[in-house]
Amino acid sequence: MDTPQAASQAVGILAELKPGMMISSLIYALIGMLVFGVAFLLFNKLMPFSVRKEIEEDQNTSLGIIIGSFLIGLAIIIAAAIH
């Protein structure tokens, strides 16, 4: 690996970044995290049981898998909507 060439490529990539692009990326990231957080809180409120108790105290592995799947699916949907 040629270190000077890699360094010049990194500088070239940084030079192509525009402030407007960076700001819009940050705004979209914040919107995505906000939607993700609201959906997770809504998920917890709609469950007829305590999600924390089921996972932490009762060691309900299947609920953990379901919640993990929900979060991954939600993240994919938010990423697709923002992109």
ABEGO torsion letter per residue (X at the ends): XBAAAAAAAAAAAAAABBAAAAAAAAAAAAAAAAAAAAAAAAAAAABABBAAAAAAAAGBAAAAAAAAAAAAAAAAAAAAAAX
